[in-house]
Amino acid sequence: MNLLLKLQPKLKRNSQIASYNLFITLVSIDWGFLILMIIMIDRDNWIKFEAGCSLSLTEGHFVKLSLGNYCGDDPELKNIYVKRVDIRKIPMLSFTYRYKRRDIIKNYPVDEGLSMAMDLLSKDFRIATLITIDKELILELNREGKIVLRTKGRQRRPETLTYSHDRPKAKTIEAIGKRYLTDLGITDERGNVFRNAQDKYKQINHYIEILSPLIKDFSQEQIRKVVDMGSGKGYLTFGLYDYLSNVLRWNVEVLGVELREDLVSLCNEIAVKSEFNDLRFFQGTIEQHDVRGTDLLIALHACDTATDDAIFKGIEAGAKLIAVAPCCHKQIRKEIEKSKIENDLSFLTRYGIFLERQAEMITDGMRALILEYFGYKAKVMEFISDVHTPKNVLIVGSKSSKMTNEHRQRAILSQLRDIKVFFGIQYHHLERLLKLEI
Ligand SMILES: C[S@@+](CC[C@H](N)C(=O)[O-])C[C@H]1O[C@@H](n2cnc3c(N)ncnc32)[C@H](O)[C@@H]1O
């Protein structure tokens, strides 16, 4: 007695090896034994193939999986290629759906992707080829409806297999061939960044990346003279000079102003050795430095009111761009503590850490308002992730083409007055330097 059966068993092995569909036609019950053997061989081949995919992915031998001989409903689809990629460091399977006129790429987590590939294979494709670094495994549904598995050795073994899809981000300041980076102890002679200098190197690049679009708002003619107040060991001063003169190829003069004589001498020596002819360092204070003609003024981590001194100098010079990353905020903190004023925020400021944070925000918020008062468009942004340093705020003032109108100036003064009253602040150092009547 003939019996026609269509079997599509689902096999669940574990989360990695998900499901498979087996399609087989049984012709006669009398052929029972033979049919059972066919099912078992088919099932075995299927499992072997799926396990081969899974294992090669786990062991890092997976090169490619292709699904061919499409027999589904989409008249445009030809085949599918699956690659293993890392996207933002997460292992994924990247499917390229190859249509007659275009390719579509979709990425899936590895387990989900493998399960999808096997599902697609069971429904719409008659052949799948798994390529690993040392062999090819071919699973085919032949004309007789049997699932056969063939293995082929591969002659050429790729030396290394990299799945990285995340293109390494090109650094704005390349490490190779930079004498100053070596002399500052960031790289060795061959341009390898020392392990303990990775953060510093990242910080230099990140800082340039933040400043770059702000600088590019101006033309080369507008940015001729740059001053770095409290330049310290000059990491960022050198980086900025390198960027302006070697990346942007602008003709600029860059000056570092630093209190410590030893650092000034060191930086000048390195500048000479690097043939950075328009980069110089001066020993002196921010307060006394003659800033006439300064177009871009920066001050990174100048302590407490030294940041106010720097902003004041920038405003005084009429600099087009002022960028400061403040350090500690003692002056305003002392003011708040001294007044002991009770307000709606006292429940927070009774804790030292919150008082610290509040003093920081008030100091910098008032600085931003004062910049605006003097015709600057002020921005406050994260300078660098606080993984690297807790001093991670950058205040930027870009000189706008028109002065802040009187109405807005009056409103700013009134707002500053209210802030002072609310927090019990007698004065803000910057307000004093600028002789603002608040
Ligand atoms: C924390 S370091 C920052 C150095 C550098 N800007 C950086 O970010 O790598 C602050 C530097 O500012 C200098 N400095 C502090 N107050 C200053 C002042 N009033 N005039 C000039 N330099 C000052 C210090 O000597 C120190 O080298």
The ligand as a MOL file (V3000), in Angstrom:
LIG
                    3D

  0  0  0     0  0            999 V3000
M  V30 BEGIN CTAB
M  V30 COUNTS 27 29 0 0 0
M  V30 BEGIN ATOM
M  V30 1 C 47.0570 71.3880 35.3360 0
M  V30 2 S 48.3250 72.0720 34.4010 0 CHG=1
M  V30 3 C 47.6870 71.9220 32.7680 0
M  V30 4 C 48.7180 71.9700 31.7260 0
M  V30 5 C 48.2280 71.9020 30.2990 0
M  V30 6 N 47.3660 72.9990 29.9570 0
M  V30 7 C 47.5210 70.6010 30.0120 0
M  V30 8 O 46.2900 70.5960 29.9610 0
M  V30 9 O 48.1870 69.5680 29.8410 0 CHG=-1
M  V30 10 C 48.1600 73.7930 34.7360 0
M  V30 11 C 49.3860 74.5690 34.3450 0
M  V30 12 O 49.0780 75.9390 34.4190 0
M  V30 13 C 50.1850 76.6110 35.0050 0
M  V30 14 N 49.6290 77.8230 35.6220 0
M  V30 15 C 48.7710 77.9030 36.6570 0
M  V30 16 N 48.4760 79.1900 36.9250 0
M  V30 17 C 49.1410 79.9390 36.0400 0
M  V30 18 C 49.2360 81.3200 35.8010 0
M  V30 19 N 48.5450 82.1770 36.5340 0
M  V30 20 N 50.0230 81.7380 34.7970 0
M  V30 21 C 50.7000 80.8670 34.0420 0
M  V30 22 N 50.6670 79.5280 34.2190 0
M  V30 23 C 49.8900 79.0700 35.2060 0
M  V30 24 C 50.7640 75.6170 35.9740 0
M  V30 25 O 52.1220 75.8600 36.2460 0
M  V30 26 C 50.5490 74.2970 35.2480 0
M  V30 27 O 51.6690 73.9470 34.4860 0
M  V30 END ATOM
M  V30 BEGIN BOND
M  V30 1 1 1 2
M  V30 2 1 2 3
M  V30 3 1 2 10
M  V30 4 1 3 4
M  V30 5 1 4 5
M  V30 6 1 5 6
M  V30 7 1 5 7
M  V30 8 2 7 8
M  V30 9 1 7 9
M  V30 10 1 10 11
M  V30 11 1 11 12
M  V30 12 1 11 26
M  V30 13 1 12 13
M  V30 14 1 13 14
M  V30 15 1 13 24
M  V30 16 1 14 15
M  V30 17 1 14 23
M  V30 18 2 15 16
M  V30 19 1 16 17
M  V30 20 1 17 18
M  V30 21 2 17 23
M  V30 22 1 18 19
M  V30 23 2 18 20
M  V30 24 1 20 21
M  V30 25 2 21 22
M  V30 26 1 22 23
M  V30 27 1 24 25
M  V30 28 1 24 26
M  V30 29 1 26 27
M  V30 END BOND
M  V30 END CTAB
M  END
